[in-house]
Each structure stands twice: as structure tokens, then as C-alpha cells.
Amino acid sequence: MSKCPYHQTTTAGSPIADNQNSLSVDSRGPLLLQDWQLIEKLAHQNRERIPERTVHAKGWGAFGTFKLTKDLSEYTRAKIFNGVGKETKMLARFSTVAGEMGAADAERDVRGFSLKFYTEEGNWDLVGNNTPVFFIRDPLKFPDFIHTQKRHPRTNLRSPTAMWDFWSQSPESLHQVTILMSDRGLPTDVRHMNGYGSHTYSFWNENGERFWVKFHFKTQQGHRHWTNPEGQQKVGESRETTQEDLYYSIENGDYPKWTVQVQIMPELDAEKTSYNPFDLTKVWPHADYPPIEIGVLELNHNPENYFAQIEQAAFSPSNAVPGIGFSPDKVLQARVFSYADAHRYRLGTHYENIPVNRPICPVHHYHKDGQMNIQEHFPNPDAYYEPNSFGGPTQNPDVKEPPLKLNSNIVDRFNHREDEGNNDYIQVTGLFNLFDDGEKSRLFSNIADAMQGVPKEIIERQLVHFSRINPDYETGVRKALHASGHSSYQQQDGHITEQTDGHSE
Ligand code: NDP
């Protein structure tokens, strides 16, 4: 080991003479309150944890590059998409949704797929998942949904009853539940899965034309999944399988890559599709809007400090850049508020001063003071409000987004079940039909596994939804429940008997 050329100091820079022995009256103690080196050390340790993310707490991340292979100036003025060969530095953070920070990696759960692109016109964040859809289409349901995924207030245990109770009363969840319970619901790691922006966003170009857009990231490593028994075995061997896989593959120079694709929809087509193109529980069928390949994402650099660069990484859909806009998707709009708000709470008001969150372009704003404000001076100290007469930064009308064209000006709490374009079953049938016999069989048994301990009344409610997707879906799950030994679906002497009373946890 080489001798370190630096001497240790306190946080105020004062040299430390002895970091092995605290200050005491006698060699056996007691200690003195004036041992400020000891106090600083203990006080810092007390403050090492920040609030963990309410969702997506367990995460893994790395830095990389996005390389554009197709110019998109026809659709967007966003500089990241203009000029074939352009490379943009980026950060990715992947995660499970429900588990806490110490949760095991190899759990059946949706994986977060968050990307931050450090573009020349500011940070652009895409906060996606490894699935193209989500459990709900109205953000008013989001806190309730997440409560069902977290621990029961009395037992402090995860509650399959709560999950299926919520899902069976929210059939818009069927698409996502089917993906979650299928092979892709338990990827071996993040290199072997796709990412999806999931929401519908918009592109707008120099002519003020708007297009709706969906983003896809197709793994170049191929898909790999674990079955439930394999996942359980992996958790028994290591709780950090995904972290190990990502870290060491990058460390060994085996950089994971994803092919980046977009689906683009002309603005007025949104009124013509049989499905609501802004419904987060829907995909756009590829036959209608074929994916266009536009680039490659490569992760090639591990963080130097996990806490500083991944735990403090703050992704938010509110980080948009000129040429990329939102859409009427209600869940996206809630996230535009909610994600930035979560970071202000977790990290502090000026969380974008933290190096990993800091844009590479100059930043000029008038937000003043507040937690963690490290901006020492304005270019002109008199220009600390706007408008001013002292040469402070001003708005730039050149980057004005074109107006959003909407048909209606009626404000109401619209019942999302009354919109035909929100049909909860049609697209799930398309997905179910993609599965081969083996995939279907694993889907049924994964669902039966996940329903252990759930009262029969709730299961029956869910089975009705499965039957509307395909009668084989209901029959398959029912058979798997019998085979699984669920107490309400017992098999005796080769005969199937079903208990009529519910079975509570
Ligand atoms: P396509 O056959 O054109 O597209 C199928 C898509 O489904 C591909 O992107 C493929 O991803 C993905 N896929 C293939 N096998 C599975 C599987 N076992 N589990 C999950 N996804 C799988 O059909 P459509 O576009 O008409 O979509 C049909 C259904 O496919 C949809 O209802 C949706 O559930 C699912 N799907 C559709 C996507 C879309 O954007 N249209 C995206 C992802 C899923 P890959 O290329 O990586 O194999």
C-alpha cells in the first residue's frame, strides 16, 4: 500500500492529530464534551441516511452514452436528436418498485428504468420502466396502489390480499399484472431486459408541429428471466444479484447496450385510434406505429460513489428540453409534479446543485436562498429579480412550445371507465395470445403463487377479469390454484373441492 499524501482534517479543514483515541480525563474515561472531533464524527454518522424513496427505493445505476444513428429534426428540435453520430452523456438508474433499500434484487417486481441525458440545452429525464404500461391510468389512485405493495400497517408484512383486492377492483391493472406475472416479471438482471418510456410524450419541431411519441429501449443482450424457484434460490445465495451483475459487467468492459426506438404518431391521429393513446395502461400496436430505430444506449462507467451519484440521483419527467413535451396522459402530468417534489423533500430545495444532477450547460435562474443553495453570486449582484434593468438573464421566446390542441373545454372528474378507448381487456388478450404454452403455464402458476393466503372472494373477482381476456386464462389460473394447495381450492382424492368461505391472512 502506498503512503497517502494527504493528512486528515475536520469538515472545517482543521488537521486531526489523533483519529484513534478519544479525549478522556483518565485512560479509562470519562470522555469530555469538548472532544469536537468525536462529536463531529458521531453527528455525521447519525445523519448518513436520507429518506429512502417511497417507491423504487432499491436501485442500481451506471453512466453511459447515447449515440444518435438517425436524425429526427423533422419531428423535434431537441438537440440530442439532431445530427447523426451525436453522442450525449447519460446516467441510468434501475430499481425494483416495492422493496425497501435493503430488499433482495431477485424479486418479482416491475423494474424502474430511469435515464438522465445531459444535453446541451439542459437535462432531459425519461423516468420509465421495463414494461410498456402501468397498473393505473389515473394518478389519484397511485398512493392507494403503492400502499397495497408496501407493508400492512399491523402485521408489517407484505399483503397479497391487499394487492389482489386492489387489482381485482381496478381492471385497468390487468395488462401490467399479466406482464408482471409472466416471464418478464422476474428478469435475471437489468442488462437482459427492455426499457420503455411508457408514457406518451410529444416531439415538436422548428415549424411548431407536434407529434406524439413513445420511447423504447430494446436490450441487445437478449431477454433473460428467472422462474419463481430460480429466483428464490438466487435470493438465498445473494441478495445483490443485479448490483453484482451490472457492476462487474461494466468493470470487465462488457458494456450493456440497448437499441433505442421511437414510435411516432401525427398529432391528429390521437382522435382516430380505437384506443386512448394517452392511456398509460395501453401500448401503441407496432402494426399501427412501427418502431423507428434512432440510436444506441451504452452503459460504460460505474459510479465512483454509489450514495453521491445513484442514491442522490434525482430523475424527474419535469426535466424536459425544447423539442420534447408532455401529453394529456394524466399519470405523466402527476409525475411531472410529484417526482421533483419528492427530490425537494429527500435531497433539499436545490437538489440540482448536487454534481450528478447538475446540467452541463450554464444555469441561470432567480430562485433565491433555501436549503443547499451554493450559488454564490449572480453575474450582476443587482440582477436578483426579474424583470430587472441590470442585465440579468431573460426569457427566450425562440424555445416556446406550440400550443396543445384539445377538443373540449369541459372540466369534470371524468369516469375513466366510460371512455371506450380505455378498454381494459382487448390489449391484454393480444399479449396473452403472444405467449406460448410454456409461458402460459408459468403465468398461471406465478399468479397462483402470488395468491396464496388471499380470500376466495377476492380471487373469484379477479378470475372474472381473466375470463374476459380469454377463458383459458381463468381456467389455467384456477387449475394452478388447485395444484398449489391454496386452502380454498383444495384437491382431494383426485376431485376438486372449493371451500366457500374466505380465508384471511
Ligand atoms: P407485436 O407482435 O408487434 O409486438 C410485440 C411486442 O411484445 C414486442 O415489442 C415484444 O418485445 C413484446 N413481447 C414479445 N413477447 C413478449 C412476452 N412474452 N412478454 C412481454 N412482451 C413480449 O404486437 P403489438 O404491438 O400489437 O402488441 C401486442 C402486445 O404485445 C401488446 O398488447 C403488449 O402487451 C405487448 N407489447 C407491445 C409493445 C408495443 O409497444 N406495441 C411493447 C411491449 C409489449 P421484444 O421485441 O422485446 O421481444
Boltz pocket constraint, residues with backbone or C-beta under 6 A from the ligand:
constraints:
  - pocket:
      binder: B
      contacts: [[A, 132], [A, 179], [A, 182], [A, 184], [A, 194], [A, 218], [A, 283], [A, 284], [A, 285], [A, 286], [A, 287], [A, 426], [A, 427], [A, 428], [A, 430], [A, 431], [A, 434], [A, 435], [A, 439]]
      max_distance: 6.0
